[in-house]
Amino acid sequence: MVVHAEMNAAAGPVVVPYPPTPQNSLFFYINDRIKVQVRGEEGFLLQPRSVLVGPQLTRVLLNINQNHKAVRVGFHPGGLHRLLGISLREMIDDNYDAADVFGHEMEEVNEQLQEAESFDGIKEVVEQFLLQRSKILKPSLPFDKAMLELMRLNGNVPIEKIASLSCLSLRQFERVCKTRIGIPAKSFARLVRFSRAYRLHESSPQMAWTAIAYECGYFDQMHLIRDFREFAAATPGEIEKELQHIPVRMQATMRL
């Protein structure tokens, strides 16, 4: 996903909420580098040109400045583990400078993105990097496809069925989940459902919350409120008021 938003410089920096999503990500910041504030911490931290983000359970605030041009690579379940070869439990609510992970190769990618003259050019640079890295990925497992099915169904499927699709016992499935996803399967399913509801509101703000709860498979609106309080640190009503004053929707067009 490529995002380009130019702000009114006279209005000052734009701060937008960014709640957790079920996808792990690789971000490239081509123009202004963003600053991030984690919930419960003071101050904003300037981010590197390229950032690997692991499993996120905590909402952050993004200061995106005046000229925000960024690329977000969203990994399928298990994808970041296959790319890095480490347990994602080590990356919960954490991020890494991608140049520290991939070295000179990532520095070249960042330079090429600065020189790219179009969105197609940007896409070509990122795809070439990913194709090169795909040659040394850890192998895919039935688990990865099963978790992708869980995402396709917005988390509304029994975990026992996903374990069966993974060709694993429930105990084996939970152990593999913590390594390849970073968090327990039930928590991941809740995060998938919440993310769908949040993105649906961003893309269709006129849609009633009761309709969103039904569309996303919540048992009732109280269950939706509970997840919003946990993952977004706010009620749906508070999120609605917050987004009314923000010119950029960071997750509305996100594809999972």
C-alpha positions as a printed Julia matrix, in Angstrom:
256×3 Matrix{Float64}:
   0.0     0.0     0.0
   1.34    3.42   -1.01
   0.1     6.52    0.82
   0.84   10.1    -0.21
  -0.71   12.97    1.75
   0.38   16.61    1.61
  -0.77   18.71    4.56
  -1.26   22.42    5.03
   2.05   23.56    6.5
   0.36   26.43    8.32
  -1.82   23.97   10.24
   1.2    22.29   11.8
   1.91   18.56   12.21
  -0.96   16.09   11.91
  -1.22   13.45   14.66
  -3.3    10.38   13.84
  -4.14    7.25   15.86
  -2.87    3.91   14.6
  -4.4     0.95   16.44
  -3.04   -2.59   16.24
  -3.62   -4.67   13.11
  -3.21   -8.43   12.67
  -0.61   -7.95    9.95
   3.08   -7.52   10.63
   4.52   -4.83    8.42
   7.54   -3.31    6.72
   7.2     0.47    6.35
   9.2     2.75    4.07
   9.06    6.5     4.69
  10.08    8.25    1.49
   9.58   11.94    2.3
   9.14   13.18    5.86
   9.98   10.54    8.45
   7.2    10.06   10.96
   7.38   10.26   14.73
   5.65    7.71   16.96
   4.29    7.92   20.48
   3.39    4.67   22.23
   0.4     4.69   24.58
   1.52    5.38   28.13
   4.83    6.97   27.11
   5.77   10.62   26.78
   7.11   12.28   23.67
   7.4    11.2    20.03
  10.31    9.18   18.64
  11.61    9.83   15.12
  11.43    6.64   13.03
  14.06    5.35   10.59
  13.53    5.46    6.81
  12.44    1.8     6.86
  10.94   -0.02    9.84
  10.0    -3.64   10.56
   6.99   -3.83   12.88
   6.14   -7.03   14.71
   2.88   -8.03   16.44
   1.23   -4.92   17.85
  -1.21   -5.02   20.75
  -0.93   -1.36   21.77
  -2.24    1.71   19.96
   0.28    4.34   18.9
   0.0     7.94   17.69
   1.71    8.95   14.45
   3.0    12.44   13.75
   3.08   12.4     9.96
   4.26   16.0     9.33
   3.52   17.92    6.13
   4.59   15.63    3.28
   3.76   12.03    4.07
   4.72    9.52    1.39
   5.03    5.97    2.66
   4.88    2.34    1.58
   3.44   -0.36    3.79
   4.16   -4.01    3.07
   1.7    -6.2     4.97
   2.78   -9.8     5.53
   0.46  -12.78    5.47
   0.36  -14.78    8.73
   3.76  -16.36    9.31
   5.33  -14.19    6.59
   7.54  -12.05    8.81
   8.73  -15.15   10.67
   9.64  -16.75    7.35
  11.52  -13.6     6.32
  13.48  -13.1     9.55
  13.67  -16.64   10.95
  13.03  -15.55   14.56
  10.19  -16.1    16.99
   7.72  -13.23   16.73
   7.19  -13.42   20.49
  10.41  -11.39   20.62
   8.82   -8.6    18.55
   5.54   -7.95   20.39
   4.91   -4.17   20.51
   8.37   -3.58   19.08
   9.97   -2.43   15.85
  13.4    -2.5    14.24
  15.34   -0.3    11.85
  15.22   -2.42    8.68
  18.69   -1.16    7.72
  20.06   -2.82   10.88
  18.44   -6.1     9.8
  19.2    -6.1     6.05
  22.26   -3.84    6.01
  23.51   -2.2     2.81
  20.75   -3.85    0.77
  18.09   -1.85    2.63
  20.1     1.36    2.38
  20.1     0.94   -1.41
  16.33    0.36   -1.41
  15.78    3.56    0.57
  17.94    5.52   -1.89
  16.07    4.07   -4.88
  12.72    4.98   -3.32
  13.92    8.56   -2.91
  14.68    8.66   -6.64
  11.51    6.91   -7.86
   9.38    9.26   -9.97
   5.99    7.5    -9.77
   3.92    5.07   -7.7
   4.71    2.37  -10.26
   8.41    3.09   -9.79
   8.02    2.84   -6.02
   6.18   -0.48   -6.37
   8.92   -1.84   -8.63
  11.68   -1.0    -6.15
   9.87   -2.66   -3.23
   8.84   -5.72   -5.26
  12.4    -6.32   -6.48
  13.67   -6.25   -2.91
  10.98   -8.69   -1.76
  11.58  -11.04   -4.7
  15.27  -11.19   -3.81
  14.5   -11.97   -0.19
  11.93  -14.61   -1.19
  14.77  -16.83   -2.4
  15.9   -17.45    1.17
  12.56  -17.57    3.01
  11.87  -20.27    5.55
   9.37  -22.77    4.04
   5.62  -22.21    4.25
   3.56  -24.54    6.45
  -0.11  -25.6     6.36
  -0.37  -23.45    9.51
   0.25  -20.29    7.45
  -2.56  -21.06    5.01
  -4.89  -21.97    7.88
  -4.24  -18.63    9.6
  -4.85  -16.83    6.31
  -8.24  -18.56    6.21
  -8.9   -17.29    9.75
  -8.19  -13.76    8.51
 -10.44  -14.25    5.48
 -13.27  -15.17    7.83
 -12.59  -12.12   10.04
 -11.62  -14.3    13.0
 -15.08  -15.88   13.14
 -14.11  -19.54   13.06
 -13.42  -22.04   15.89
  -9.73  -22.27   16.75
 -10.08  -26.06   16.76
 -10.98  -25.93   13.06
  -7.94  -23.76   12.26
  -5.73  -26.19   14.19
  -7.18  -29.05   12.13
  -6.49  -27.16    8.89
  -2.93  -26.72   10.15
  -2.57  -30.52   10.51
  -1.62  -30.0    14.16
  -2.99  -30.96   17.54
  -4.39  -28.05   19.53
  -1.33  -27.99   21.79
   1.08  -28.08   18.82
  -0.97  -25.41   17.07
  -0.74  -23.0    20.01
   3.02  -23.52   20.24
   3.54  -22.87   16.52
   1.21  -19.85   16.72
   3.35  -18.15   19.35
   6.44  -18.65   17.2
   5.06  -17.68   13.77
   2.41  -15.14   14.86
   3.72  -14.04   18.25
   0.45  -14.14   20.18
  -2.13  -16.82   21.12
  -4.55  -17.81   18.37
  -7.67  -16.54   20.2
  -6.05  -13.14   20.76
  -5.1   -13.05   17.08
  -8.68  -13.86   16.04
 -10.0   -11.03   18.23
  -7.46   -8.66   16.7
  -8.55   -9.68   13.2
 -12.2    -8.98   14.03
 -11.41   -5.65   15.7
  -9.26   -4.52   12.78
 -12.07   -5.29   10.35
 -14.49   -3.19   12.44
 -12.06   -0.28   12.75
 -11.27   -0.23    9.02
 -14.96   -0.5     8.16
 -15.7     2.6    10.22
 -12.82    4.51    8.62
 -14.0     3.67    5.11
 -17.74    4.03    5.86
 -18.11    6.53    8.72
 -21.84    6.85    8.06
 -22.38    3.18    8.96
 -23.97    2.58   12.37
 -21.86    0.78   14.97
 -24.59   -1.85   15.42
 -24.35   -2.62   11.7
 -20.55   -2.77   11.93
 -20.76   -5.16   14.89
 -23.1    -7.43   12.93
 -21.01   -7.24    9.74
 -17.82   -8.2    11.6
 -19.36  -11.13   13.47
 -19.58   -9.69   16.98
 -22.09  -11.37   19.29
 -23.36   -7.95   20.33
 -22.22   -4.34   20.52
 -20.77   -4.79   24.03
 -18.25   -7.28   22.68
 -17.23   -4.72   20.04
 -16.85   -2.04   22.73
 -14.7    -4.36   24.82
 -12.29   -4.97   21.94
 -12.12   -1.27   21.09
 -11.22   -0.45   24.67
  -8.48   -3.08   24.66
  -6.94   -2.48   21.23
  -7.79    1.19   20.54
  -7.8     2.44   24.13
 -11.14    4.15   23.42
 -14.82    3.38   22.87
 -16.22    3.36   19.32
 -17.91    6.71   20.02
 -14.61    8.26   21.14
 -12.89    6.91   18.02
 -15.63    8.4    15.85
 -15.14   11.86   17.34
 -11.36   11.56   17.1
 -11.39   10.65   13.4
 -13.74   13.53   12.51
 -10.87   15.99   13.01
  -8.18   14.04   11.15
  -7.62   14.57    7.4
  -5.95   11.19    6.77
  -7.46    7.71    7.17
  -4.48    5.41    7.78
  -6.25    2.03    7.68
  -9.39    2.52    5.6
  -7.83    1.15    2.39
  -5.72   -1.5     4.08
  -6.1    -4.95    2.53
  -5.7    -8.0     4.78
